[in-house]
Amino acid sequence: MIKVGVSIMYHPRRADRIPPLVRACAPLDAVPVRDPDPGGAPSPLRTAKRAWAQIQDGVTHHMVLQDDIALAPGFAEQVSEAVARHPEDGVSFYSHWNSPQNSYLVRRAAVAGASYAPLSLTEWTPCQGFVLPVDRARDLAAYLAEIPDDVQDDDEMVVIFCRKQGIPVVATVPHLVDHGVDETIVGHQGELRATVFAPGERTPTAHWTGRTAADPGPYTVELLESRCGIRMVDRDPVEHKFAWHWYDACSLVGVDPRAVLDAAAPHIGGLPDALVPAATEVWAAGHLLGADAAGHPPVPPGGGPFTRHAIGSWVDSAWPGRTGRCSAAPAGTSSSPLGSPPCGTASHTREAAMADELRERAAAMARREAAAQLRPAPFVPTDGTGTLVAVRLVACRSCGARPGERHWTPPFAPDGSGATPRGPRLAMLACEAVTARAVLPIVRTAERFPELREARFQTRAVLWDALSPATPPAEALAVVDDSERWIDAPGEPPDGDAARTLPASTRPHRGPRGWRWHRADLVPHFLSPHRNLPTRIGEHYAAELRAALRTGHEGS
């Protein structure tokens, strides 16, 4: 018979929260465990050591709760039912609503109608409410006892323990624990809500005998700061700021981005212009989530009973300022006066023939861009910033766009803001935007070569715009190609005082213009936001880039 004992770890400044939590745990016996050194450096690990070691006699499982949580009605009964379904596993009753991996795994399980979501064994284990079989709990207590308190984060140590011991960890769907909005003891800020929390709905007992969703896959989808991104799980560290733009990474996850937009058109096409960008990102995230869940049947028509809660919290967490985390792409209002959809012509459009030289050079540049973006991202703590790329906007000769205000999020920062006293600089046209993944080679170079921490870079579009309109297309493309070869030997200085050119595609950046414009702007161009080469060259580049990304990703 399942019998769960409870420890509630707490800091004295939150002592007033403990009596209500103890009552909410009834009839489970909950024992408060005080931080042994509340005046010392903040360390949840210090208190967790005591909480995991304080195991009551006669229990089959031991659960530790934290002091800044809220419990779902009927908490004790539902905990016992969930533990009975997974008696040998670790069971978490919470996940952070935009954690890089676990929040997505929980949402995927919710859409699939599953009662449990297998959690990542590389991302931190959510410990706001976590239970283990009693023998495993004793082992965890002994493991934590050997770790210095200044490590601070118990959740990072728990995932290492479970991975080493081969303990599967699942989260309940829905969660039975929610997190408050207070700053944590160690200073984590932002709203730390649960991914799927439904306190107003009493979950039927039969739900907890339900199935467990599919194991974690090779990628997750994020929705942060109103932008959808894809994170490749095996290639990058858990915490980083370099998610792929969803459109760019679709080829890596078996989805056609054009199909995503085709499906969106009837729903988004009639929205007010100002709503179109955010609505498109939410649609893309939902489409990718649904496609992933559908690959692991069965999936109920319309999703599981907690789909609305899962998607609702995703949208809520994605609004700027709500997340406590930083997005992976720049945002803001453009000052660009671009006056026609990006399939039109600009003042120096070159109507060049499809020459073999252009095709070969474009293909080589595509392979270079793929190799640059397939490099592993550097680790950046979720609440940290890492190396920032200071952006200097420059006027565009083609369309007349002038530098204006933009809102930047890591890994970007405005040049001259004081946020990047030492760091690389990137010149970018006022009418363009590049993704966070695009600047990955800049950050890696700055971190690898100390002498390049303040190096200057420019986008392809900046260099292309500076070339004379009379320059033959093949010659102009050769100049761009040559200027980005630094990436093959990043430690070597460029010729003269020239900036290094970033081998990355670009997109137009402008204010809301409606669905037709926005859809066209989502398609990247390898050279300029003005599509300054024949369409066939751009299409050839895009095909080569997709092929190189797939080949490189599958071969890694």
C-alpha positions in Angstrom: 0.0 0.0 0.0 1.3 3.4 -0.9 2.1 5.7 2.0 3.7 9.1 1.2 5.6 11.2 3.8 6.2 14.9 3.2 8.9 17.4 4.1 8.3 21.1 3.5 11.6 23.0 3.1 11.3 26.6 4.0 13.1 29.8 4.8 12.1 31.7 8.0 11.0 34.8 6.1 8.3 32.6 4.6 7.3 30.9 7.8 3.8 32.3 7.6 3.1 30.1 4.5 3.9 26.8 6.2 0.7 26.2 8.3 -1.6 26.6 5.3 0.6 24.2 3.3 0.6 21.7 6.1 -3.2 21.8 6.2 -3.4 21.5 2.4 -1.4 18.3 2.5 -3.7 16.5 5.0 -4.2 13.7 5.5 -0.5 13.3 4.4 1.8 14.1 7.4 3.8 17.1 6.3 6.8 18.1 8.5 8.4 21.6 8.1 12.2 21.6 7.6 13.8 25.0 8.3 16.8 26.4 6.5 19.7 25.7 8.9 21.5 28.9 8.0 19.0 31.5 7.0 21.5 34.3 7.4 24.0 32.7 5.1 24.3 32.8 1.3 21.1 31.8 -0.3 21.1 28.0 -1.1 18.0 25.8 -1.6 20.4 22.9 -1.7 21.3 23.5 1.9 17.8 23.0 3.0 17.0 20.3 0.5 19.7 18.1 2.1 17.8 18.2 5.4 14.4 17.8 3.8 15.4 14.7 1.8 17.0 13.1 4.9 14.0 13.6 7.2 12.1 10.5 6.2 9.2 9.4 8.4 9.0 5.8 9.6 6.7 3.4 7.7 6.4 5.4 4.5 6.9 3.9 1.0 7.6 7.2 -0.7 9.1 10.5 0.4 8.1 13.9 -1.0 9.7 17.3 -0.6 7.7 20.5 -1.2 9.0 24.0 -1.3 7.6 27.0 0.6 6.5 29.2 -2.3 3.9 27.0 -3.9 0.1 26.5 -4.1 -1.5 23.1 -4.1 -4.4 21.8 -6.1 -7.6 20.9 -4.3 -7.6 17.2 -3.3 -3.8 17.2 -3.4 -3.1 14.3 -1.0 -5.5 11.9 -2.7 -4.2 12.7 -6.2 -0.6 12.4 -5.1 -1.3 8.9 -3.8 -3.0 7.9 -7.0 -0.2 9.2 -9.2 2.5 7.5 -7.1 0.6 4.2 -7.3 0.7 4.5 -11.0 4.5 5.1 -11.0 5.7 3.5 -7.8 9.3 3.0 -9.0 9.8 6.4 -10.6 10.4 9.9 -9.6 7.2 11.9 -9.9 7.1 15.7 -10.2 3.9 17.7 -9.7 5.2 20.8 -11.4 7.2 22.1 -14.3 8.1 25.7 -15.1 5.8 27.1 -17.8 8.7 28.0 -20.2 11.6 25.7 -19.1 13.5 24.8 -22.3 12.6 21.1 -22.4 10.2 20.0 -19.7 7.5 22.5 -20.3 7.3 21.4 -23.9 7.2 17.7 -22.9 4.3 18.4 -20.6 2.4 20.3 -23.2 3.0 17.5 -25.8 1.6 15.0 -23.2 -1.4 17.2 -22.6 -2.2 17.5 -26.3 -1.9 13.7 -26.6 -4.3 13.1 -23.7 -1.7 11.4 -21.5 -1.8 11.6 -17.8 2.0 11.7 -17.3 4.9 13.2 -19.2 8.4 11.7 -19.2 10.8 14.5 -18.2 14.2 15.4 -19.5 17.2 13.7 -17.9 19.4 16.7 -18.8 17.3 19.7 -17.8 16.9 20.4 -14.1 14.3 18.3 -12.3 11.4 20.5 -11.1 11.6 20.1 -7.3 8.8 22.4 -6.1 6.9 19.1 -5.5 8.9 15.9 -6.1 8.5 12.4 -4.7 10.8 9.3 -4.8 10.5 5.7 -3.5 11.8 5.8 0.0 15.0 3.8 -0.7 15.8 6.2 -3.6 15.0 9.2 -1.4 17.6 7.9 1.2 20.1 7.5 -1.6 19.4 11.1 -2.9 19.9 12.5 0.6 23.3 10.8 0.9 24.2 12.0 -2.6 23.3 15.6 -1.8 25.1 15.5 1.6 28.4 15.4 -0.2 27.8 18.5 -2.4 28.9 21.9 -1.1 26.0 24.3 -0.1 27.4 27.0 -2.4 26.3 24.9 -5.4 22.8 26.4 -4.5 20.5 24.7 -7.0 19.1 21.4 -5.7 17.2 20.8 -8.9 20.4 20.6 -11.0 21.8 18.0 -8.6 18.6 15.9 -8.6 18.6 15.5 -12.3 22.2 14.3 -12.2 21.4 11.8 -9.5 18.3 10.4 -11.3 20.3 10.2 -14.6 23.2 8.3 -12.9 20.8 6.0 -11.0 18.7 5.3 -14.0 15.5 6.6 -12.3 12.8 7.7 -14.8 11.1 10.9 -13.9 7.6 11.9 -14.9 5.4 14.9 -14.3 1.7 14.7 -13.7 -0.7 16.2 -16.3 -2.2 18.3 -14.9 0.2 19.5 -12.3 -0.8 19.5 -8.7 1.6 22.3 -7.7 1.8 25.9 -8.9 4.6 28.3 -8.2 4.1 31.9 -6.9 5.3 35.1 -8.5 7.8 36.1 -5.8 11.5 36.4 -6.5 13.0 33.1 -5.4 15.5 32.9 -2.4 18.4 32.7 -4.9 17.1 35.6 -7.0 15.3 33.9 -9.9 12.8 36.5 -11.2 9.8 36.5 -13.4 6.6 34.6 -13.2 7.4 30.9 -12.5 4.0 29.5 -13.2 3.1 25.8 -13.7 2.8 24.5 -17.3 -0.5 22.8 -16.8 -2.4 23.8 -13.6 -6.1 23.4 -13.4 -7.2 24.1 -9.8 -10.7 24.8 -10.8 -11.3 21.3 -12.3 -11.3 18.2 -10.1 -9.4 15.5 -12.0 -11.4 12.2 -12.0 -9.7 9.3 -10.2 -9.6 7.3 -13.4 -7.4 9.9 -15.1 -4.4 8.9 -12.9 -4.5 5.3 -14.2 -4.0 6.7 -17.7 -1.0 6.3 -20.0 2.4 8.0 -20.0 3.3 10.0 -23.1 6.1 9.2 -25.5 9.7 9.6 -24.5 11.5 13.0 -25.1 12.3 13.5 -28.8 15.2 15.2 -30.6 13.8 18.8 -30.3 11.5 21.0 -28.4 9.5 24.1 -29.4 9.5 27.3 -27.4 7.3 30.4 -27.4 9.2 33.3 -25.7 8.7 37.0 -26.0 6.1 36.4 -28.7 8.4 34.4 -30.9 8.4 30.7 -31.7 11.7 28.9 -31.8 13.0 25.3 -32.1 15.7 23.9 -29.8 17.7 20.8 -30.9 18.1 18.8 -27.7 21.1 16.7 -28.5 23.2 19.4 -30.2 23.1 22.2 -27.7 23.2 22.6 -23.9 19.9 22.8 -22.1 20.3 26.5 -21.3 21.3 28.8 -24.2 20.0 31.9 -26.1 20.3 30.5 -29.6 17.1 28.8 -30.5 16.5 28.3 -34.2 13.9 30.5 -35.9 11.0 28.1 -36.4 10.8 28.7 -40.2 14.5 28.0 -40.6 14.5 24.8 -38.6 11.4 23.1 -40.0 13.5 21.1 -42.4 15.3 19.6 -39.4 12.0 18.3 -37.8 10.2 17.1 -40.9 7.7 19.9 -41.3 7.2 22.1 -44.3 7.1 25.8 -43.2 4.9 26.6 -46.1 2.3 24.1 -45.0 2.3 25.8 -41.5 1.6 29.2 -43.1 -1.0 27.7 -45.6 -2.9 26.3 -42.6 -2.6 29.6 -40.8 -3.9 31.8 -43.6 -7.7 31.3 -43.1 -7.4 32.1 -39.4 -4.8 34.9 -39.4 -5.4 36.6 -42.8 -8.3 38.7 -41.5 -6.7 39.8 -38.3 -5.8 43.5 -37.6 -2.2 44.2 -38.9 -0.9 44.7 -35.4 -1.9 41.2 -34.3 -0.6 39.3 -37.2 3.1 38.8 -36.1 2.3 37.5 -32.7 -0.6 35.4 -33.9 1.7 33.8 -36.5 4.2 32.8 -33.9 1.6 31.3 -31.7 0.1 29.4 -34.6 3.5 28.1 -35.6 4.2 26.9 -32.1 0.8 25.2 -31.9 1.2 23.6 -35.3 4.6 22.2 -34.5 3.4 20.9 -31.1 0.4 19.2 -32.8 2.5 17.7 -35.5 4.9 16.3 -32.9 2.1 14.9 -30.8 0.4 13.3 -33.8 3.6 11.4 -34.5 3.0 9.5 -31.2 -0.6 8.2 -31.4 -3.2 7.9 -30.1 -4.1 11.6 -29.9 -7.8 12.4 -29.1 -9.6 14.6 -31.7 -9.0 18.2 -30.5 -6.4 17.1 -28.0 -6.6 15.8 -24.5 -8.8 17.4 -21.7 -6.0 19.7 -20.6 -5.0 21.0 -24.0 -6.6 24.4 -23.4 -4.7 24.8 -20.1 -1.4 23.8 -21.7 -1.8 26.2 -24.7 -3.2 29.0 -22.6 -0.2 29.0 -20.2 2.1 28.9 -23.3 0.5 32.0 -24.7 0.5 33.8 -21.3 4.2 33.0 -20.7 5.2 34.2 -24.1 4.2 37.8 -23.7 7.2 40.2 -23.2 8.0 40.7 -19.6 6.1 37.6 -18.3 8.7 34.9 -18.6 11.7 35.6 -16.5 13.7 34.4 -19.5 15.0 36.1 -22.6 13.9 35.5 -26.2 16.2 34.3 -28.9 15.5 37.0 -31.5 15.3 40.8 -31.7 11.9 42.5 -31.8 10.6 46.1 -32.0 9.2 48.7 -34.3 11.0 49.3 -37.5 11.7 52.6 -39.1 12.0 51.0 -42.5 9.9 52.7 -45.3 9.9 49.5 -47.4 7.0 50.1 -49.7 6.4 46.9 -51.5 6.3 43.2 -50.6 9.8 41.7 -50.6 9.3 40.0 -54.0 9.6 43.4 -55.7 12.6 45.3 -57.0 15.0 47.9 -55.3 17.1 50.6 -56.9 20.0 48.4 -57.8 18.3 45.0 -58.4 20.4 43.0 -60.8 18.6 41.0 -63.5 21.5 38.6 -63.9 21.2 35.3 -65.7 21.5 32.1 -63.9 25.2 31.7 -64.4 27.1 28.7 -63.2 29.4 30.9 -61.2 26.6 32.5 -59.3 25.0 29.1 -58.5 28.3 27.6 -57.3 29.2 30.5 -55.2 25.7 30.7 -53.7 25.8 27.0 -52.9 29.2 27.4 -51.2 27.8 30.3 -49.1 24.8 28.2 -48.1 27.0 25.3 -46.9 29.1 27.9 -44.9 25.9 29.2 -43.2 24.7 25.7 -42.4 28.0 24.8 -40.9 28.1 28.0 -38.8 24.6 27.4 -37.4 25.1 23.7 -36.7 27.9 24.5 -34.2 26.9 23.9 -30.6 25.6 26.8 -28.7 27.5 28.0 -25.6 25.9 27.4 -22.3 24.0 30.4 -20.9 22.1 30.2 -17.6 18.4 30.7 -18.0 18.5 33.9 -15.8 21.8 35.0 -17.3 22.8 36.9 -20.4 26.1 35.5 -21.7 28.1 37.3 -24.4 26.0 40.0 -26.0 26.3 41.2 -29.6 26.0 45.0 -29.7 24.0 45.9 -32.8 24.7 49.2 -34.7 21.9 49.9 -37.2 22.9 51.7 -40.4 20.9 53.4 -43.1 20.0 51.5 -46.2 20.8 53.1 -49.5 18.3 50.9 -51.3 15.1 51.8 -49.5 16.2 54.8 -47.4 15.5 53.1 -44.0 17.1 55.1 -41.2 18.2 53.7 -37.8 15.4 53.8 -35.2 14.5 52.4 -31.8 14.3 48.6 -31.4 13.8 46.4 -28.4 16.7 43.9 -28.1 16.9 40.7 -26.1 19.9 38.5 -25.5 22.1 37.6 -27.3 21.5 41.1 -28.8 22.0 44.5 -27.2 22.0 48.0 -28.7 25.4 49.4 -29.4 26.4 52.2 -27.1 23.9 51.3 -24.4 26.5 50.4 -21.8 25.1 46.9 -21.6 28.1 45.6 -23.5 31.2 47.4 -22.3 33.3 44.7 -23.9 31.9 42.6 -26.6 31.6 42.1 -30.4 29.8 44.6 -32.6 27.5 43.9 -35.5 26.5 46.4 -38.2 23.0 45.7 -39.5 20.8 47.5 -42.0 17.9 49.5 -40.4 15.5 47.5 -42.6 16.7 44.0 -41.8 16.8 41.5 -38.9 18.8 38.4 -38.3 18.1 35.6 -35.9 19.8 34.6 -32.6 21.1 31.5 -34.2 22.7 33.6 -37.0 25.0 35.4 -34.5 26.2 32.1 -32.9 29.5 32.2 -34.8 30.1 35.8 -33.5 29.6 34.7 -29.9 31.6 31.5 -30.2 34.5 33.5 -31.8 34.4 36.2 -29.2 34.5 33.6 -26.4 37.2 31.5 -28.0 39.6 34.2 -29.0 40.1 36.9 -26.3 41.6 39.3 -28.8 38.4 39.2 -30.8 36.0 40.0 -27.9 35.5 43.5 -29.4 35.8 42.5 -33.0 33.6 44.2 -35.6 31.2 42.3 -37.8 28.7 43.2 -40.5 25.8 41.5 -42.1 25.9 40.4 -45.8 23.3 43.0 -46.5 25.4 45.9 -45.1 28.3 44.9 -47.4 26.1 44.3 -50.4 24.3 47.7 -49.9 27.7 49.4 -49.9 28.9 48.0 -53.2 28.4 50.1 -56.3 25.2 49.3 -58.2 27.4 49.0 -61.3 29.3 46.1 -59.9 28.5 42.9 -62.0 26.5 40.5 -59.9 29.1 37.7 -60.0 31.8 40.1 -58.9 29.7 41.6 -56.1 28.8 38.1 -54.8 32.4 37.2 -54.9 33.3 40.1 -52.6 30.7 39.0 -50.1 31.8 35.4 -50.3 35.5 36.3 -49.7 34.6 38.6 -46.8 33.0 35.8 -44.8 35.8 33.2 -45.2 37.2 34.4 -41.9 34.9 31.8 -40.3 37.1 29.0 -41.6 40.0 30.5 -39.6 38.4 32.9 -37.1 41.7 33.7 -35.3 43.3 35.3 -38.4 42.8 39.0 -38.8 40.9 40.3 -41.9 42.6 42.3 -44.5 43.1 45.9 -43.4 40.5 47.3 -41.0 37.6 45.5 -42.7 34.8 44.1 -40.6 34.1 40.4 -40.8 31.0 39.5 -42.7 28.5 37.3 -40.9 27.6 34.2 -43.0 23.8 34.3 -42.4 20.6 34.9 -44.2 18.4 37.9 -43.4 14.8 39.1 -43.3 13.0 42.4 -43.7 12.3 44.3 -40.5 9.4 46.7 -40.5 6.2 47.5 -38.6 3.0 45.4 -39.0 1.7 45.4 -42.6 -0.8 42.6 -42.6 -0.8 38.9 -43.4 0.4 39.0 -47.0 3.4 41.1 -46.1 4.2 39.3 -42.9 4.1 35.9 -44.6 6.5 37.0 -47.3 8.8 38.5 -44.8 9.1 35.2 -42.9 11.0 33.7 -45.9 14.7 34.5 -45.4 17.0 35.7 -48.2 20.6 34.9 -48.2 21.9 38.3 -49.2 19.6 41.3 -48.6 16.1 42.1 -47.4 15.5 43.5 -50.9 16.1 40.2 -52.8 18.8 41.8 -55.0 19.5 38.8 -57.1 17.2 36.8 -59.4 14.7 34.7 -57.5 16.2 31.5 -58.9 19.5 32.3 -57.2 17.7 32.7 -53.9 15.8 29.5 -54.4 18.9 27.7 -55.3 20.6 29.0 -52.1 17.6 28.0 -50.0 17.6 24.4 -51.4 21.3 24.1 -50.8 21.0 25.4 -47.2 18.2 23.0 -46.4 20.2 20.1 -47.7 23.3 21.1 -45.9 21.4 21.5 -42.6 19.8 18.1 -42.9 23.0 16.4 -43.9 25.0 18.1 -41.1 22.3 17.5 -38.5 21.9 13.8 -39.3 25.6 13.3 -39.4 26.3 14.8 -36.0 
